[in-house]
Amino acid sequence: MLDPDRLSNVELDALTLATDRKQVSAINYDDFLRRDLPPRENLLAPWLPKAGLAMVHAPRGVGKTHFGHSVAWAVAAGGTFLRWTTPAGAFRVLLLDGEMPGTLLQQRLRQVIEVSGLEPPLPDYLRIAAADLRRDGLPDLADPAAQQFYDDIVADAHLVVVDNLSTLCRGLRENEADTWAPVQAWCLGLRRQGKSVVLIHHDGKNGSQRGTSKKEDVLDSVIGLRRPPDYQADQGARFEIHFEKARGFLGSDAEPFEVQLVDGHWREQAISSGDDDGTLHAMRKSGMSVREISERTGVPRSTVHRRLGGD
């Protein structure tokens, strides 16, 4: 216990300041409602707001890094990606890459840039911190002491894309909710500074984002990328986009759709599906429930259950 009588004036001032910072105040509802708070704008409408948090998850090899790079470039260049727009123009983006070999990362970004026909206001509107270019990789975002090493590079970023949680949050034990707390605190700290964060993550065996669902609590949007039941390996990055959490938008904006990356260009189409036995079994194998298969195909649940042999 500190004895105030034995502290110098400088130490007392420091103690008072630290104490003041920990004080919590509240205002009444009338004062709160009278506050002139600016309306929430979007970096990428409708699912990525300014000072917003989002997650994109998918199984390995589906195309989530392609997706993340395209989001980063659209925001940095003030363009479009798929059916989504940047209504407020270009913003500064920081891409944290913990996985890709440097050469392949170069190739991927070069392709995105070349086919877009867009250019940011300045080259530093998209900056890259790649683990492969550092002898010791990038600091562990699951370690509160290591998070400070990112302070300088996130300072002027409006959007931080974290690709991916497995490689950049190495101390995270994904099934233990408590270990997520430091990463969540880091994300919320950036949000309080007016910054947005997109987290790229892997799927678990059940088809949901891997690990504790606590990751989703503070997020505005959660997007799942899923391979269509009739996917063929030679189709490359072809997947369905499903909004699993959509805070602040609904209706057609939140409807799922299918995309495929062909020669660097994204092609969109509505989700369609056959109802033959092979397709039903493929859906079940992909992790879809009987209810989801029924909703997808229009086949009654009881019929789906029977045709799947009671599976």
FIBAFI-908568 format. One record per residue (C-alpha): x, y, z; residue in three letters. Coordinates in Angstrom, 3 decimals, decimal comma, always signed. Layout:
BEGIN
NODE         px         py         pz   res
NODE          X          Y          Z   ALA
...
This chain:
BEGIN
NODE         px         py         pz   res
NODE     +0,000     +0,000     +0,000   MET
NODE     +1,377     +3,408     -1,003   LEU
NODE     +1,651     +6,017     +1,762   ASP
NODE     +0,622     +9,429     +0,296   PRO
NODE     +2,510    +11,199     +3,079   ASP
NODE     +5,802     +9,766     +1,828   ARG
NODE     +5,286    +10,536     -1,900   LEU
NODE     +6,824    +13,488     -3,710   SER
NODE     +4,620    +16,029     -5,494   ASN
NODE     +5,464    +14,464     -8,860   VAL
NODE     +4,549    +11,003     -7,584   GLU
NODE     +1,305    +12,329     -6,097   LEU
NODE     +0,352    +13,950     -9,411   ASP
NODE     +1,046    +10,686    -11,241   ALA
NODE     -1,010     +8,699     -8,709   LEU
NODE     -3,909    +11,169     -8,957   THR
NODE     -3,867    +11,022    -12,761   LEU
NODE     -3,835     +7,206    -12,761   ALA
NODE     -6,722     +7,139    -10,291   THR
NODE     -8,756     +9,640    -12,316   ASP
NODE     -8,348     +7,552    -15,431   ARG
NODE     -9,893     +4,565    -13,677   LYS
NODE    -12,975     +6,465    -12,535   GLN
NODE    -16,207     +5,522    -14,327   VAL
NODE    -18,911     +8,125    -14,847   SER
NODE    -22,440     +7,919    -16,170   ALA
NODE    -24,910    +10,386    -17,649   ILE
NODE    -28,691    +10,257    -17,544   ASN
NODE    -30,618     +9,015    -20,568   TYR
NODE    -31,841    +12,491    -21,505   ASP
NODE    -28,304    +13,895    -21,688   ASP
NODE    -27,201    +10,824    -23,578   PHE
NODE    -29,976    +11,118    -26,166   LEU
NODE    -29,231    +14,827    -26,614   ARG
NODE    -25,611    +14,133    -27,523   ARG
NODE    -24,764    +14,947    -31,133   ASP
NODE    -23,311    +11,601    -32,201   LEU
NODE    -22,414    +11,292    -35,891   PRO
NODE    -24,252     +8,620    -37,900   PRO
NODE    -22,301     +5,450    -38,508   ARG
NODE    -20,734     +5,296    -41,968   GLU
NODE    -19,374     +2,339    -43,899   ASN
NODE    -15,912     +1,595    -45,222   LEU
NODE    -17,413     -1,183    -47,342   LEU
NODE    -21,204     -1,093    -47,436   ALA
NODE    -23,182     -2,667    -45,966   PRO
NODE    -21,153     -5,037    -43,793   TRP
NODE    -17,957     -3,174    -42,781   LEU
NODE    -18,700     +0,037    -40,864   PRO
NODE    -16,202     +2,643    -39,768   LYS
NODE    -15,019     +1,696    -36,291   ALA
NODE    -16,453     -1,749    -36,970   GLY
NODE    -15,312     -5,305    -36,311   LEU
NODE    -15,869     -8,225    -38,678   ALA
NODE    -14,753    -11,812    -39,191   MET
NODE    -14,425    -13,871    -42,360   VAL
NODE    -13,979    -17,606    -41,832   HIS
NODE    -13,688    -20,623    -44,105   ALA
NODE    -12,082    -24,060    -44,330   PRO
NODE     -8,504    -24,255    -45,534   ARG
NODE     -8,014    -23,593    -49,220   GLY
NODE    -11,450    -22,126    -49,939   VAL
NODE    -10,246    -18,611    -50,758   GLY
NODE    -10,456    -16,488    -47,609   LYS
NODE     -7,070    -14,833    -48,278   THR
NODE     -8,176    -13,932    -51,824   HIS
NODE    -11,281    -12,453    -50,210   PHE
NODE     -9,292    -10,519    -47,601   GLY
NODE     -6,900     -9,041    -50,181   HIS
NODE     -9,812     -7,893    -52,339   SER
NODE    -11,496     -6,228    -49,359   VAL
NODE     -8,242     -4,476    -48,416   ALA
NODE     -7,658     -3,170    -51,946   TRP
NODE    -11,256     -1,994    -52,455   ALA
NODE    -11,131     +0,077    -49,245   VAL
NODE     -7,642     +1,436    -49,972   ALA
NODE     -8,568     +2,425    -53,519   ALA
NODE    -12,108     +3,590    -52,820   GLY
NODE    -13,567     +1,114    -55,295   GLY
NODE    -15,922     -1,846    -55,197   THR
NODE    -15,634     -5,510    -54,371   PHE
NODE    -18,366     -7,835    -55,587   LEU
NODE    -21,672     -6,068    -54,841   ARG
NODE    -20,203     -3,931    -52,066   TRP
NODE    -19,216     -0,277    -52,382   THR
NODE    -17,026     +2,249    -50,589   THR
NODE    -19,473     +5,161    -50,186   PRO
NODE    -17,057     +7,367    -48,240   ALA
NODE    -14,131     +6,905    -50,631   GLY
NODE    -10,643     +5,551    -49,974   ALA
NODE     -9,206     +4,846    -46,524   PHE
NODE     -5,806     +3,769    -45,257   ARG
NODE     -5,472     +0,002    -44,837   VAL
NODE     -2,921     -2,111    -42,982   LEU
NODE     -2,652     -5,770    -43,990   LEU
NODE     -1,097     -8,028    -41,346   LEU
NODE     -0,071    -11,313    -42,972   ASP
NODE     +1,119    -14,124    -40,757   GLY
NODE     +0,931    -17,023    -43,184   GLU
NODE     +1,837    -16,418    -46,826   MET
NODE     +5,329    -16,857    -48,298   PRO
NODE     +6,505    -13,383    -49,355   GLY
NODE     +6,753    -14,271    -53,049   THR
NODE     +3,234    -15,701    -53,172   LEU
NODE     +1,848    -12,724    -51,259   LEU
NODE     +3,437    -10,464    -53,876   GLN
NODE     +1,834    -12,440    -56,690   GLN
NODE     -1,601    -12,423    -55,077   ARG
NODE     -1,590     -8,681    -54,421   LEU
NODE     -0,213     -7,884    -57,862   ARG
NODE     -3,067     -9,804    -59,456   GLN
NODE     -5,699     -8,026    -57,359   VAL
NODE     -4,245     -4,643    -58,272   ILE
NODE     -3,797     -5,325    -61,991   GLU
NODE     -7,353     -6,536    -62,628   VAL
NODE     -9,023     -3,859    -60,496   SER
NODE     -8,189     -0,858    -62,657   GLY
NODE     -8,084     +1,157    -59,425   LEU
NODE     -5,373     +3,127    -57,698   GLU
NODE     -5,320     +4,573    -54,166   PRO
NODE     -4,691     +8,292    -53,613   PRO
NODE     -1,181     +7,420    -52,338   LEU
NODE     +0,863     +4,187    -52,247   PRO
NODE     +0,772     +4,077    -48,440   ASP
NODE     -3,022     +3,753    -48,466   TYR
NODE     -2,252     +0,027    -48,460   LEU
NODE     +0,657     -1,060    -46,279   ARG
NODE     +1,731     -4,634    -45,627   ILE
NODE     +3,416     -6,152    -42,583   ALA
NODE     +4,318     -9,720    -43,522   ALA
NODE     +5,687    -12,304    -41,105   ALA
NODE     +7,707    -13,897    -43,906   ASP
NODE     +9,772    -10,719    -44,297   LEU
NODE    +10,852    -10,685    -40,636   ARG
NODE    +13,400    -13,020    -39,080   ARG
NODE    +11,231    -13,570    -35,997   ASP
NODE     +7,861    -13,233    -37,694   GLY
NODE     +5,219    -10,839    -36,368   LEU
NODE     +4,515    -10,364    -32,626   PRO
NODE     +1,801    -12,474    -31,022   ASP
NODE     -1,458    -10,505    -30,885   LEU
NODE     -2,719    -12,809    -28,127   ALA
NODE     +0,034    -11,473    -25,852   ASP
NODE     -0,894     -8,069    -24,327   PRO
NODE     +2,806     -7,223    -23,891   ALA
NODE     +3,488     -7,869    -27,585   ALA
NODE     +0,529     -5,844    -28,869   GLN
NODE     +2,412     -2,586    -28,207   GLN
NODE     +4,821     -3,408    -31,034   PHE
NODE     +1,962     -2,788    -33,492   TYR
NODE     +1,145     +0,677    -32,145   ASP
NODE     +3,191     +2,632    -34,675   ASP
NODE     +1,968     +0,824    -37,784   ILE
NODE     -1,724     +0,884    -36,819   VAL
NODE     -1,613     +4,548    -35,812   ALA
NODE     -2,774     +6,005    -39,132   ASP
NODE     -4,711     +2,979    -40,443   ALA
NODE     -8,484     +3,155    -40,772   HIS
NODE     -8,778     -0,587    -41,445   LEU
NODE     -6,599     -3,426    -40,147   VAL
NODE     -6,935     -6,804    -41,891   VAL
NODE     -5,607     -9,658    -39,731   VAL
NODE     -4,760    -12,706    -41,867   ASP
NODE     -5,065    -14,944    -39,947   ASN
NODE     -5,875    -15,584    -36,283   LEU
NODE     -4,060    -18,924    -36,186   SER
NODE     -0,704    -17,462    -37,213   THR
NODE     -0,920    -13,990    -35,648   LEU
NODE     -2,502    -15,013    -32,335   CYS
NODE     -0,239    -17,940    -31,576   ARG
NODE     -0,865    -17,871    -27,823   GLY
NODE     -4,609    -18,214    -28,375   LEU
NODE     -6,086    -21,510    -27,161   ARG
NODE     -9,079    -21,309    -29,428   GLU
NODE    -11,486    -23,419    -27,398   ASN
NODE    -10,822    -21,504    -24,185   GLU
NODE    -12,895    -18,329    -24,038   ALA
NODE    -10,618    -16,584    -21,531   ASP
NODE     -7,617    -16,611    -23,866   THR
NODE     -9,612    -14,610    -26,403   TRP
NODE     -9,892    -11,667    -23,979   ALA
NODE     -6,540     -9,982    -24,905   PRO
NODE     -7,317    -10,131    -28,636   VAL
NODE    -10,819     -8,811    -28,067   GLN
NODE     -9,430     -5,997    -25,921   ALA
NODE     -6,991     -5,080    -28,708   TRP
NODE     -9,797     -5,009    -31,290   CYS
NODE    -12,059     -2,927    -29,038   LEU
NODE     -9,190     -0,538    -28,360   GLY
NODE     -8,791     +0,018    -32,106   LEU
NODE    -12,533     +0,518    -32,457   ARG
NODE    -12,467     +3,218    -29,783   ARG
NODE     -9,818     +4,949    -31,890   GLN
NODE    -12,213     +4,926    -34,853   GLY
NODE    -10,504     +2,018    -36,631   LYS
NODE    -12,072     -1,057    -38,202   SER
NODE    -10,734     -4,618    -38,033   VAL
NODE    -11,372     -7,620    -40,278   VAL
NODE    -10,274    -10,937    -38,783   LEU
NODE     -9,556    -13,826    -41,154   ILE
NODE    -10,055    -17,195    -39,480   HIS
NODE    -10,247    -20,932    -40,136   HIS
NODE    -13,289    -23,156    -39,804   ASP
NODE    -13,607    -25,937    -37,284   GLY
NODE    -14,805    -29,422    -38,144   LYS
NODE    -18,438    -28,394    -37,632   ASN
NODE    -18,305    -25,733    -40,355   GLY
NODE    -18,396    -22,801    -37,921   SER
NODE    -15,482    -20,513    -37,076   GLN
NODE    -12,905    -22,514    -35,140   ARG
NODE    -12,892    -22,217    -31,372   GLY
NODE    -15,006    -20,372    -28,839   THR
NODE    -18,093    -18,494    -30,003   SER
NODE    -17,003    -15,658    -27,679   LYS
NODE    -15,044    -14,324    -30,668   LYS
NODE    -18,318    -13,297    -32,279   GLU
NODE    -19,814    -11,389    -29,334   ASP
NODE    -18,504     -7,911    -30,221   VAL
NODE    -18,431     -8,320    -34,000   LEU
NODE    -20,700     -6,389    -36,341   ASP
NODE    -20,485     -8,941    -39,153   SER
NODE    -19,539    -12,598    -39,444   VAL
NODE    -19,138    -13,990    -42,950   ILE
NODE    -18,808    -17,698    -43,652   GLY
NODE    -17,310    -18,842    -46,958   LEU
NODE    -18,539    -22,309    -47,935   ARG
NODE    -17,828    -24,536    -50,901   ARG
NODE    -20,931    -25,388    -52,949   PRO
NODE    -21,999    -29,044    -52,790   PRO
NODE    -21,096    -29,555    -56,452   ASP
NODE    -17,647    -27,962    -56,133   TYR
NODE    -14,866    -29,456    -58,270   GLN
NODE    -11,178    -29,075    -57,410   ALA
NODE    -10,356    -27,518    -60,787   ASP
NODE    -12,720    -24,589    -60,031   GLN
NODE    -10,241    -22,923    -57,667   GLY
NODE    -11,680    -20,181    -55,446   ALA
NODE    -15,383    -20,843    -55,824   ARG
NODE    -17,525    -20,441    -52,730   PHE
NODE    -20,788    -19,243    -51,256   GLU
NODE    -20,888    -16,139    -49,069   ILE
NODE    -23,154    -16,438    -46,025   HIS
NODE    -23,807    -13,666    -43,499   PHE
NODE    -23,973    -15,403    -40,119   GLU
NODE    -24,158    -12,118    -38,214   LYS
NODE    -25,370     -8,902    -39,787   ALA
NODE    -25,621     -5,963    -37,405   ARG
NODE    -27,280     -2,942    -38,996   GLY
NODE    -28,377     -4,460    -42,305   PHE
NODE    -30,904     -7,050    -43,433   LEU
NODE    -33,068     -8,182    -46,335   GLY
NODE    -31,389     -8,528    -49,716   SER
NODE    -28,147     -7,070    -48,339   ASP
NODE    -27,812    -10,090    -46,062   ALA
NODE    -28,803    -12,752    -48,589   GLU
NODE    -26,183    -15,390    -49,457   PRO
NODE    -24,704    -15,600    -52,946   PHE
NODE    -22,020    -17,498    -54,843   GLU
NODE    -18,762    -16,211    -56,331   VAL
NODE    -15,854    -17,636    -58,307   GLN
NODE    -12,440    -16,168    -59,053   LEU
NODE    -11,672    -16,658    -62,753   VAL
NODE     -8,433    -15,227    -64,213   ASP
NODE     -8,303    -12,705    -61,385   GLY
NODE    -11,894    -11,521    -61,883   HIS
NODE    -14,744    -12,268    -59,477   TRP
NODE    -17,961    -13,635    -60,961   ARG
NODE    -21,217    -13,597    -59,019   GLU
NODE    -24,308    -15,722    -59,294   GLN
NODE    -27,296    -16,703    -57,215   ALA
NODE    -27,017    -19,854    -55,144   ILE
NODE    -28,727    -22,772    -56,802   SER
NODE    -28,777    -26,433    -55,966   SER
NODE    -30,114    -29,685    -57,278   GLY
NODE    -32,077    -32,081    -55,098   ASP
NODE    -30,739    -35,428    -56,298   ASP
NODE    -29,441    -37,948    -53,770   ASP
NODE    -25,803    -37,223    -54,605   GLY
NODE    -26,258    -33,523    -53,896   THR
NODE    -28,097    -34,202    -50,623   LEU
NODE    -25,296    -36,477    -49,421   HIS
NODE    -22,671    -33,901    -50,496   ALA
NODE    -24,463    -31,241    -48,471   MET
NODE    -24,611    -33,489    -45,432   ARG
NODE    -20,927    -34,339    -45,783   LYS
NODE    -20,095    -30,624    -45,895   SER
NODE    -21,625    -30,235    -42,425   GLY
NODE    -25,089    -28,952    -43,300   MET
NODE    -27,948    -30,029    -41,052   SER
NODE    -31,127    -31,673    -42,319   VAL
NODE    -32,928    -28,360    -41,722   ARG
NODE    -30,346    -26,404    -43,723   GLU
NODE    -30,509    -28,918    -46,574   ILE
NODE    -34,287    -28,663    -46,583   SER
NODE    -34,179    -24,865    -46,702   GLU
NODE    -31,562    -24,934    -49,445   ARG
NODE    -33,314    -27,424    -51,734   THR
NODE    -36,981    -26,978    -50,865   GLY
NODE    -37,247    -30,702    -50,103   VAL
NODE    -39,266    -31,398    -46,900   PRO
NODE    -37,166    -32,300    -43,865   ARG
NODE    -38,746    -35,723    -43,494   SER
NODE    -37,933    -36,509    -47,120   THR
NODE    -34,354    -35,291    -46,734   VAL
NODE    -33,949    -37,451    -43,633   HIS
NODE    -35,334    -40,518    -45,423   ARG
NODE    -33,229    -40,035    -48,552   ARG
NODE    -30,110    -39,643    -46,440   LEU
NODE    -30,837    -43,046    -44,904   GLY
NODE    -31,614    -41,639    -41,474   GLY
NODE    -28,254    -39,845    -41,234   ASP
